[in-house]
Amino acid sequence: MDDTTTDAALRREAGELTPPLYALARVLRLRGVDEAGLRPLPPSDLEVLRYVLESPGVGVGVLARELGLQISNVSTTVRGLVAAGLLRREPDPRDRRAVRLLPTTDAMHGMARIEQAWAEVFADSLATLDDEQRAALAAAVPALRALGARCAHSGTPGPGGESRPARPGLRGRAVRNALARPARSR
């Protein structure tokens, strides 16, 4: 199989995967907060909060870069989350000019309630699937985690500052062609 055939097969697989993954992500964005009995949060607030919960002590600059957001937008979101009692700022012990972001106990408890509500939403839906479908989904979890991690870091600078290609398995002309093509809307 040559690079062009491989590229076409990867695009076809991606085209089949993205709509159902997007639909699931939409369910998570729209459900959970209400079911958990919490005050609704805008998606950007929830995204910032989840990142800080996963990486306590992160700074605003790193947070903005990792989420692909403008620093000013992240700063505004952080101010709102601090005012809501979900995040707290703490001086960085290594650089007193910098601030580390930490989740509050309310944020940790609230996110646990949201994740429990998400699990209940998914459990209700999983109950309608047959055993084979549930086993296929369970078996896909490691691959989905790996895909999520690679998607999150594709196109980010490598150790030497060079940009990593989104598909490291492609080489030479195929990489240049894949990176030069505009994304098609579906």
SERO-4910 file (N, C-alpha, C, O; in steps of 0.05 Angstrom, whole numbers):
BEGIN
 pado doro    nc1    nc2    nc3   cac1   cac2   cac3    cc1    cc2    cc3    oc1    oc2    oc3
  Met    A     17    -24      0      0      0      0     18     25      0     35     27     17
  Asp    A     14     43    -20     30     67    -21     19     89     -3     -3     86      9
  Asp    A     34    111     -1     26    133     18     -1    145     10    -16    152     28
  Thr    A     -7    148    -16    -32    160    -24    -55    142    -17    -76    152     -7
  Thr    A    -52    115    -20    -73     97    -13    -77     97     18   -100     97     27
  Thr    A    -55     97     32    -57     98     61    -71    124     70    -88    123     88
  Asp    A    -63    146     58    -75    172     65   -106    171     60   -121    181     76
  Ala    A   -114    160     37   -143    159     31   -157    141     51   -180    147     59
  Ala    A   -145    118     58   -157    100     77   -160    114    105   -181    110    118
  Leu    A   -140    128    113   -141    143    139   -163    164    138   -177    167    158
  Arg    A   -165    178    116   -186    198    114   -214    185    115   -232    196    127
  Arg    A   -217    162    102   -243    148    102   -250    139    131   -272    143    140
  Glu    A   -230    127    144   -234    119    172   -241    143    190   -260    141    206
  Ala    A   -227    164    187   -233    188    203   -261    199    197   -275    207    215
  Gly    A   -268    198    172   -295    207    164   -317    190    176   -339    200    182
  Glu    A   -312    165    180   -331    147    193   -332    151    224   -353    149    236
  Leu    A   -309    157    235   -307    160    265   -317    187    275   -330    188    296
  Thr    A   -311    208    261   -316    235    272   -345    241    278   -351    252    299
  Pro    A   -365    235    260   -393    242    267   -403    229    293   -414    243    310
  Pro    A   -399    202    298   -408    192    323   -393    202    347   -404    206    369
  Leu    A   -367    207    344   -351    218    366   -361    247    373   -363    254    396
  Tyr    A   -367    262    352   -377    289    356   -404    288    370   -409    304    389
  Ala    A   -421    270    362   -447    267    375   -444    260    404   -459    271    421
  Leu    A   -426    243    411   -421    236    439   -410    260    455   -419    265    477
  Ala    A   -392    275    442   -381    298    456   -402    319    461   -402    332    481
  Arg    A   -421    321    442   -443    340    445   -461    332    468   -470    349    484
  Val    A   -466    306    471   -482    296    494   -468    304    520   -481    314    538
  Leu    A   -442    300    521   -427    307    546   -428    337    551   -430    346    574
  Arg    A   -426    354    530   -427    383    533   -454    392    543   -455    410    560
  Leu    A   -475    379    533   -502    389    539   -515    376    564   -534    387    575
  Arg    A   -505    353    572   -517    339    594   -497    337    617   -473    341    613
  Gly    A   -507    330    640   -489    326    663   -492    347    683   -497    342    707
  Val    A   -488    372    675   -489    394    695   -517    396    706   -521    398    731
  Asp    A   -537    397    689   -565    398    698   -572    373    715   -584    376    736
  Glu    A   -565    350    704   -571    325    718   -558    323    746   -569    311    764
  Ala    A   -535    336    748   -521    337    774   -532    358    793   -523    360    816
  Gly    A   -551    374    783   -562    395    800   -544    419    804   -546    432    825
  Leu    A   -526    424    785   -507    446    788   -515    469    770   -530    467    751
  Arg    A   -503    492    777   -507    516    760   -494    511    733   -471    502    731
  Pro    A   -508    517    711   -497    512    684   -471    529    680   -470    552    689
  Leu    A   -452    517    668   -427    530    661   -424    531    631   -431    512    617
  Pro    A   -415    554    620   -409    554    591   -388    533    584   -372    526    601
  Pro    A   -389    522    559   -370    501    552   -340    509    557   -324    492    565
  Ser    A   -333    534    552   -305    543    557   -298    541    586   -276    534    593
  Asp    A   -317    548    604   -312    547    633   -308    518    641   -289    511    656
  Leu    A   -325    500    631   -323    472    637   -296    460    627   -284    444    641
  Glu    A   -288    469    603   -263    459    592   -239    468    609   -221    452    615
  Val    A   -239    493    617   -217    504    634   -217    490    661   -196    481    671
  Leu    A   -241    487    672   -243    473    698   -233    445    697   -218    436    714
  Arg    A   -241    430    676   -232    402    673   -202    401    671   -189    383    683
  Tyr    A   -190    419    655   -161    419    652   -147    424    678   -127    410    685
  Val    A   -157    443    694   -144    449    719   -147    426    739   -129    420    754
  Leu    A   -170    413    738   -174    389    755   -155    367    747   -145    352    765
  Glu    A   -149    364    722   -130    343    712   -101    351    716    -84    334    718
  Ser    A    -96    377    717    -68    388    719    -67    410    740    -61    433    732
  Pro    A    -72    404    765    -71    425    786    -44    439    786    -23    426    784
  Gly    A    -45    465    789    -20    481    790    -12    492    763      8    506    761
  Val    A    -28    487    742    -22    497    716    -24    528    716    -39    539    731
  Gly    A     -8    540    699    -10    569    695    -28    577    673    -35    560    656
  Val    A    -36    602    672    -55    612    651    -43    608    623    -57    600    605
  Gly    A    -18    615    620     -5    613    594     -5    584    583    -12    580    560
  Val    A      3    566    600      3    537    591    -26    528    586    -31    514    566
  Leu    A    -44    536    603    -72    529    600    -82    539    573    -95    524    558
  Ala    A    -77    564    566    -86    575    541    -74    560    517    -88    553    498
  Arg    A    -48    555    519    -35    540    497    -46    512    493    -51    504    471
  Glu    A    -49    498    515    -59    470    514    -88    469    504    -95    449    490
  Leu    A   -104    488    510   -132    488    501   -136    502    475   -158    502    463
  Gly    A   -115    515    465   -117    529    439   -133    554    441   -147    561    422
  Leu    A   -132    568    464   -148    592    468   -129    616    472   -106    613    478
  Gln    A   -140    640    469   -125    664    474   -122    668    504   -140    662    519
  Ile    A    -98    678    512    -93    682    540   -114    700    553   -123    696    575
  Ser    A   -122    721    538   -141    740    549   -168    726    555   -181    732    575
  Asn    A   -176    708    537   -201    693    541   -199    674    565   -218    671    581
  Val    A   -176    661    568   -172    643    590   -171    659    616   -183    651    636
  Ser    A   -158    682    616   -157    699    640   -186    707    649   -192    707    673
  Thr    A   -202    715    630   -230    722    636   -245    698    647   -260    701    667
  Thr    A   -242    675    635   -255    651    645   -246    644    673   -262    637    690
  Val    A   -220    646    678   -209    640    704   -220    659    725   -227    651    747
  Arg    A   -222    685    718   -233    705    737   -261    697    745   -269    698    769
  Gly    A   -277    688    726   -305    680    731   -305    655    749   -322    653    767
  Leu    A   -288    635    743   -287    611    759   -277    616    787   -285    603    806
  Val    A   -259    635    791   -249    643    817   -272    656    832   -277    650    856
  Ala    A   -287    674    819   -309    688    832   -331    668    839   -345    672    859
  Ala    A   -334    647    824   -355    626    829   -346    607    851   -361    589    859
  Gly    A   -320    609    860   -310    592    881   -302    564    871   -301    545    886
  Leu    A   -296    562    844   -288    536    833   -258    534    829   -248    512    827
  Leu    A   -244    556    826   -215    556    824   -204    576    844   -217    594    853
  Arg    A   -178    571    851   -164    591    867   -137    595    855   -125    577    843
  Arg    A   -127    619    859   -100    627    849    -81    625    872    -88    631    895
  Glu    A    -57    616    865    -36    614    886    -10    622    873     -4    614    850
  Pro    A      7    638    886     33    645    875     50    620    870     50    602    886
  Asp    A     64    621    847     81    599    841    106    601    858    120    622    858
  Pro    A    113    581    874    135    583    892    162    587    878    181    597    890
  Arg    A    164    579    852    189    582    837    191    609    824    213    618    818
  Asp    A    168    623    820    168    649    807    144    664    819    121    660    810
  Arg    A    150    682    838    128    696    852    112    714    833     90    722    841
  Arg    A    121    720    809    106    736    790     84    719    777     64    729    767
  Ala    A     88    692    776     70    674    763     49    664    783     53    664    807
  Val    A     26    655    772      5    645    788     -2    616    779     -3    610    755
  Arg    A     -7    599    799    -16    572    793    -45    571    799    -56    584    817
  Leu    A    -59    555    783    -88    552    786    -94    525    799    -83    504    791
  Leu    A   -111    525    819   -118    501    834   -148    499    836   -162    519    840
  Pro    A   -159    475    834   -187    471    837   -195    473    867   -179    466    884
  Thr    A   -219    483    873   -228    483    900   -242    456    906   -247    440    888
  Thr    A   -248    451    931   -263    427    938   -290    427    924   -299    406    916
  Asp    A   -303    450    922   -329    452    908   -326    443    879   -343    429    869
  Ala    A   -304    451    866   -300    443    838   -296    412    837   -307    400    819
  Met    A   -280    401    855   -275    372    854   -301    357    859   -307    337    845
  His    A   -317    366    878   -342    352    884   -362    356    861   -376    337    853
  Gly    A   -363    380    850   -381    385    827   -374    369    803   -392    358    790
  Met    A   -348    367    797   -340    351    773   -346    322    778   -354    308    759
  Ala    A   -343    312    802   -349    284    808   -379    279    803   -387    259    793
  Arg    A   -396    299    811   -425    296    807   -431    297    777   -449    281    768
  Ile    A   -418    314    762   -423    315    733   -414    289    720   -429    278    703
  Glu    A   -391    279    727   -381    254    715   -399    230    723   -403    212    707
  Gln    A   -410    231    747   -430    210    755   -455    212    737   -466    192    729
  Ala    A   -464    237    733   -488    241    716   -482    232    687   -499    219    675
  Trp    A   -458    238    677   -450    228    650   -451    197    649   -461    185    630
  Ala    A   -440    185    670   -440    156    671   -468    145    671   -474    125    658
  Glu    A   -486    158    685   -514    149    686   -527    152    658   -542    134    649
  Val    A   -522    174    645   -532    179    618   -522    156    599   -538    145    584
  Phe    A   -496    151    601   -485    130    583   -494    102    591   -499     86    574
  Ala    A   -497     97    617   -506     71    626   -535     65    616   -540     43    607
  Asp    A   -552     86    617   -579     82    606   -578     75    576   -593     58    567
  Ser    A   -560     88    562   -558     83    533   -544     56    528   -552     41    510
  Leu    A   -523     50    543   -510     24    540   -529      1    545   -526    -21    532
  Ala    A   -548      4    563   -567    -17    569   -584    -24    545   -595    -46    544
  Thr    A   -586     -6    526   -602    -12    502   -586    -26    480   -598    -35    460
  Leu    A   -560    -29    484   -543    -42    464   -541    -72    471   -545    -80    493
  Asp    A   -534    -88    450   -530   -116    456   -502   -121    467   -485   -104    467
  Asp    A   -498   -145    477   -473   -152    490   -449   -148    472   -428   -138    480
  Glu    A   -452   -155    446   -430   -152    427   -422   -122    423   -398   -115    422
  Gln    A   -442   -105    421   -437    -76    418   -423    -65    443   -404    -49    441
  Arg    A   -433    -73    467   -420    -63    492   -391    -73    494   -374    -58    502
  Ala    A   -386    -98    486   -359   -109    487   -341    -94    468   -318    -89    474
  Ala    A   -351    -87    444   -336    -72    424   -328    -45    435   -306    -35    431
  Leu    A   -347    -32    448   -342     -5    460   -321     -8    482   -303      9    484
  Ala    A   -324    -27    499   -304    -31    521   -277    -36    510   -257    -26    521
  Ala    A   -275    -52    489   -249    -59    477   -237    -34    464   -212    -33    461
  Ala    A   -253    -15    455   -243      9    441   -233     30    460   -220     49    451
  Val    A   -238     28    486   -230     49    504   -200     56    503   -193     79    501
  Pro    A   -182     36    504   -153     43    502   -146     58    476   -131     77    476
  Ala    A   -158     49    454   -152     61    428   -163     90    428   -151    108    417
  Leu    A   -187     94    439   -199    121    440   -182    139    458   -179    163    451
  Arg    A   -172    129    480   -154    146    497   -129    154    481   -121    177    482
  Ala    A   -117    135    467    -93    140    452    -99    160    430    -84    179    425
  Leu    A   -122    157    416   -130    175    395   -134    203    406   -125    223    394
  Gly    A   -148    205    429   -152    231    442   -126    245    449   -123    269    444
  Ala    A   -107    230    460    -81    241    467    -66    251    442    -54    272    443
  Arg    A    -67    235    421    -52    243    397    -66    267    383    -52    285    373
  Cys    A    -92    267    383   -107    291    371   -100    316    387    -97    337    376
  Ala    A    -99    313    413    -93    337    430    -66    348    425    -61    372    429
  His    A    -47    331    416    -20    340    413    -11    342    384     13    348    378
  Ser    A    -29    337    365    -20    339    337    -16    368    329    -32    385    337
  Gly    A      4    373    314     10    400    305     23    417    326     27    441    322
  Thr    A     30    405    349     44    421    370     74    420    365     83    401    352
  Pro    A     88    439    376    117    439    371    131    415    384    124    407    406
  Gly    A    150    404    370    166    382    380    187    392    399    189    416    403
  Pro    A    205    375    409    225    383    428    244    404    417    254    421    432
  Gly    A    250    404    391    268    423    379    254    448    368    267    464    355
  Gly    A    228    450    373    213    473    363    199    468    336    183    484    328
  Glu    A    207    445    323    195    439    297    166    429    301    159    418    322
  Ser    A    149    434    282    122    425    284    120    395    277    131    386    257
  Arg    A    106    380    294    102    352    289     79    348    270     59    361    273
  Pro    A     83    330    250     60    325    232     38    312    247     42    297    266
  Ala    A     13    316    237    -10    305    250    -10    274    248    -20    260    266
  Arg    A      2    264    227      4    235    223     33    227    220     43    227    197
  Pro    A     46    220    242     75    215    240     83    192    223    106    190    215
  Gly    A     64    174    216     70    151    199     74    159    170     87    144    155
  Leu    A     65    182    162     68    191    134     95    205    131    104    218    150
  Arg    A    107    201    108    134    213    104    135    228     78    119    224     59
  Gly    A    155    246     76    162    259     51    139    274     38    125    290     51
  Arg    A    134    268     13    114    281     -3     86    278      9     70    297      9
  Ala    A     80    255     20     54    250     32     48    269     56     26    278     59
  Val    A     69    274     72     66    293     94     60    321     84     42    334     93
  Arg    A     76    330     64     72    356     53     44    359     41     31    379     45
  Asn    A     36    338     26      9    339     14    -13    339     35    -32    354     33
  Ala    A    -10    323     55    -31    321     76    -33    347     91    -55    356     98
  Leu    A    -11    360     96    -11    385    111    -20    409     94    -30    429    104
  Ala    A    -16    407     67    -23    428     50    -53    428     42    -64    449     34
  Arg    A    -66    405     44    -94    403     36   -112    418     55   -110    415     79
  Pro    A   -131    433     44   -151    446     62   -170    424     73   -175    404     60
  Ala    A   -179    428     97   -198    409    109   -225    411     94   -234    433     88
  Arg    A   -236    388     89   -262    387     76   -284    387     97   -281    374    118
  Ser    A   -306    401     92   -328    400    111   -346    377    103   -348    369     80
  Arg    A   -358    365    123   -375    342    119   -404    349    123   -422    332    120
***
